[in-house]
């Protein structure tokens, strides 16, 4: 199975590279697809350390997180969890 069609997210939206959407950051609305590179944490709904949402490259940040880039809210929570050891850098 490929990553083009991966079912639905927790909000009932189709997910995978074949499904267009918009950035979930409030007020952004930039066109994206709901593939892994836009998934907060780098995986669809996998893990408790990040949300189940999708973001444009402007709203994903690389931190020392095992899953992948995180949205601003999840990056902040992760940094606090790591006692400030994680460093944020723009994607």
C-alpha positions in Angstrom: 0.0 0.0 0.0 1.3 3.5 -0.9 0.8 6.7 1.0 -1.6 8.2 -1.6 -4.7 7.2 0.3 -4.4 6.5 4.0 -8.0 6.6 5.2 -9.3 9.4 7.3 -8.0 11.6 10.1 -9.7 12.1 13.5 -11.9 14.8 11.9 -13.1 12.5 9.1 -11.0 14.2 6.4 -9.3 11.9 3.7 -5.6 11.7 4.2 -2.6 10.9 2.0 -0.7 12.5 -0.8 -3.6 12.2 -3.2 -5.8 14.4 -1.0 -5.6 18.2 -1.3 -6.4 20.4 1.7 -5.4 23.6 3.3 -2.9 24.3 6.2 -4.6 23.8 9.5 -2.8 26.8 11.1 -5.5 29.3 12.1 -5.9 32.0 9.4 -3.4 30.4 7.0 -5.4 28.4 4.4 -2.4 27.8 2.1 -3.0 24.9 -0.2 -1.3 21.6 0.8 -1.8 17.9 0.5 -2.5 15.7 3.5 0.6 13.5 3.0 3.3 12.7 5.5 5.5 15.7 4.7 2.7 18.0 5.9 1.6 15.9 8.9 2.5 17.3 12.3 5.0 14.7 13.7 5.6 13.1 10.3 2.9 10.4 10.6 -0.8 10.3 10.4 -2.3 10.4 13.9 0.6 8.4 15.4 1.7 9.4 18.9 0.6 11.4 21.9 3.3 14.2 21.4 1.6 15.9 18.5 -1.7 16.8 17.0 -3.5 15.1 14.1 -3.3 18.1 11.8 -1.6 19.1 8.5 0.5 22.3 7.9 2.3 24.1 5.2 6.1 24.4 5.4 5.8 27.8 7.0 4.0 26.3 10.0 6.1 23.2 10.6 9.3 23.3 12.6 12.2 20.9 13.0 12.9 20.1 16.6 14.7 17.1 18.1 11.6 15.0 17.9 11.8 11.4 16.7 8.7 11.7 14.5 9.4 14.7 12.3 8.6 18.4 12.0 5.9 19.8 14.4 3.4 22.6 14.2 4.1 25.6 16.5 1.9 24.4 19.3 3.3 20.9 19.4 6.8 22.2 19.0 6.3 24.4 22.0 4.9 21.5 24.1 7.7 19.2 23.0 10.4 21.8 23.9 8.8 22.2 27.4 8.7 18.4 27.8 12.4 18.2 26.9 13.2 21.0 29.4 14.3 23.4 26.7 16.8 20.9 25.2 15.1 20.9 21.8 16.0 23.7 19.5 13.5 25.0 16.9 14.6 25.8 13.4 12.5 26.8 10.4 11.9 24.1 7.9 
